[in-house]
Every structure is written in C-alpha cells, then in structure tokens.
C-alpha cells in the first residue's frame, strides 16, 4: 500500500482522486512510431542485405492503435516467410512496449531480393 501526500498530483491536493482525463494526455506522432517500427524491422531482420536499403516503415495511428506497413529488401535465396514473420513479431513487440499502442496488423512488403550471384555478375560488367 502506498501513501499519497496531500499535494500529490493524483489527488489534486484536495484529497480526492483526479480522473485520468483531467491529468493531461500524451500524444506520439505517427513519424515517431514509424521510426520505432523501422528500427524494430532492422532488428528483426538481423542485417540489411549487401547493397540493399534499410527497412522503411509507414504508420497510421488512430486512438492508440497503430497500423504499420514495412517495406524491405532481402537476400536471395532465403526463407522469405520466416524473415517477414520475424520482422512482424519484432515490430509488434517494440511498438507496443515503447509507444504503448496496440498493433493489430503489420503489412510487410518485400521490395527487392539481392542475390550474391547477381552482385558478382554486376562486378564483372564494365
């Protein structure tokens, strides 16, 4: 049990509880949640393919619910389904933990595949 001081902000200094709506609000911009999601996608991938771009996230937030779209590039060959699942899981986990938002969906779009064979062939063309 925690004692509450008379001047505590939760009581308003009058001995009565102050409703959460009267205490203020915290708003997190969509672009901030996008940065969290993009960083989490990089963590979920483990590494960005050589010559590839880092994951990019687009987020729409409405009433503490974040809808996330991730665009990424992968190595070829690889288990695309497993990698997208790992990205999806990590994004949900980090956005919920850091922004306190529900994430009902993470759409993952694989934009490009990078193969070691095509990189080697490009290096020989002059």
C-alpha positions as CSV (number, residue, x, y, z in Angstrom):
1,X,0.0,0.0,0.0
2,X,1.4,3.4,-1.0
3,X,0.7,6.6,1.0
4,X,-0.5,9.6,-1.1
5,X,0.7,13.0,0.1
6,X,-1.9,15.8,0.3
7,X,-0.3,17.7,-2.5
8,X,0.1,14.7,-4.8
9,X,-0.9,15.4,-8.4
10,X,-3.1,12.3,-8.4
11,X,-5.3,13.8,-5.7
12,X,-5.2,17.4,-6.9
13,X,-4.2,18.5,-3.4
14,X,-7.8,18.2,-2.2
15,X,-7.8,14.6,-1.1
16,X,-9.9,13.3,-4.0
17,X,-8.7,11.3,-6.9
18,X,-8.2,13.2,-10.2
19,X,-9.6,11.5,-13.3
20,X,-7.0,10.5,-15.9
21,X,-8.7,12.8,-18.4
22,X,-8.0,15.8,-16.1
23,X,-4.3,14.9,-15.7
24,X,-3.5,15.6,-19.4
25,X,-2.7,13.5,-22.4
26,X,0.4,12.1,-24.2
27,X,0.4,12.2,-28.0
28,X,3.0,10.3,-30.0
29,X,3.4,11.5,-33.6
30,X,3.0,8.9,-36.4
31,X,6.5,9.7,-37.6
32,X,7.9,8.7,-34.2
33,X,6.1,5.4,-34.3
34,X,7.4,4.9,-37.9
35,X,11.0,5.3,-36.6
36,X,10.4,2.8,-33.8
37,X,8.9,0.3,-36.4
38,X,11.7,0.8,-38.9
39,X,14.3,0.2,-36.2
40,X,12.4,-2.9,-35.0
41,X,12.3,-4.2,-38.5
42,X,16.1,-3.9,-38.8
43,X,16.4,-5.8,-35.5
44,X,14.0,-8.5,-36.8
45,X,16.0,-8.9,-40.0
46,X,19.3,-9.2,-38.3
47,X,21.1,-7.5,-41.1
48,X,20.4,-5.5,-44.3
49,X,21.5,-7.3,-47.5
50,X,24.7,-6.1,-49.1
51,X,23.7,-3.3,-51.5
52,X,20.2,-3.2,-50.0
53,X,18.3,-0.3,-48.4
54,X,17.3,-0.5,-44.7
55,X,13.6,-1.2,-43.9
56,X,11.2,1.7,-44.3
57,X,8.0,2.0,-42.2
58,X,4.8,3.9,-42.7
59,X,2.5,4.1,-39.7
60,X,-1.1,5.4,-39.3
61,X,-2.2,5.9,-35.6
62,X,-5.8,6.3,-34.6
63,X,-6.9,6.1,-30.9
64,X,-3.7,4.4,-29.7
65,X,-3.9,1.7,-32.5
66,X,-1.0,1.7,-34.9
67,X,-1.4,0.2,-38.4
68,X,2.1,-0.5,-39.7
69,X,3.5,-1.1,-43.3
70,X,7.1,-2.2,-43.6
71,X,9.0,-2.1,-47.0
72,X,12.2,-4.1,-47.0
73,X,14.8,-5.9,-49.1
74,X,16.1,-9.4,-48.6
75,X,18.9,-11.7,-49.6
76,X,18.2,-14.4,-52.2
77,X,17.8,-17.2,-51.6
78,X,16.3,-17.0,-48.1
79,X,13.2,-18.1,-46.2
80,X,11.1,-15.1,-47.0
81,X,8.1,-16.2,-44.9
82,X,10.3,-16.7,-41.8
83,X,12.1,-13.4,-42.2
84,X,8.8,-11.5,-42.7
85,X,7.3,-13.3,-39.7
86,X,10.4,-12.3,-37.5
87,X,10.1,-8.7,-38.7
88,X,6.3,-8.6,-38.0
89,X,6.8,-10.1,-34.5
90,X,9.6,-7.7,-33.6
91,X,7.7,-4.6,-34.8
92,X,4.6,-5.5,-32.8
93,X,6.7,-6.2,-29.7
94,X,8.7,-2.9,-29.9
95,X,5.8,-0.6,-30.8
96,X,3.6,-2.0,-28.0
97,X,6.5,-1.7,-25.5
98,X,7.9,1.7,-26.5
99,X,4.8,3.6,-27.6
100,X,2.1,1.7,-25.6
101,X,0.0,1.2,-28.7
102,X,-1.9,-1.8,-30.0
103,X,-0.7,-3.1,-33.3
104,X,-3.4,-5.3,-34.9
105,X,-1.5,-5.6,-38.3
106,X,1.9,-5.3,-39.8
107,X,1.9,-5.5,-43.6
108,X,5.3,-6.5,-44.9
109,X,6.2,-5.7,-48.5
110,X,9.4,-7.3,-49.9
111,X,10.5,-4.7,-52.5
112,X,13.6,-6.4,-53.8
113,X,15.7,-9.6,-53.5
114,X,19.5,-9.3,-53.6
115,X,21.5,-12.4,-54.7
116,X,25.2,-13.0,-54.3
117,X,25.3,-14.3,-57.9
118,X,23.8,-11.1,-59.4
119,X,26.2,-8.9,-57.3
120,X,29.2,-10.9,-58.6
121,X,27.9,-10.6,-62.2
122,X,27.5,-6.8,-61.8
123,X,31.0,-6.5,-60.5
124,X,32.4,-8.0,-63.8
125,X,30.5,-5.7,-66.1
126,X,32.4,-2.7,-67.2
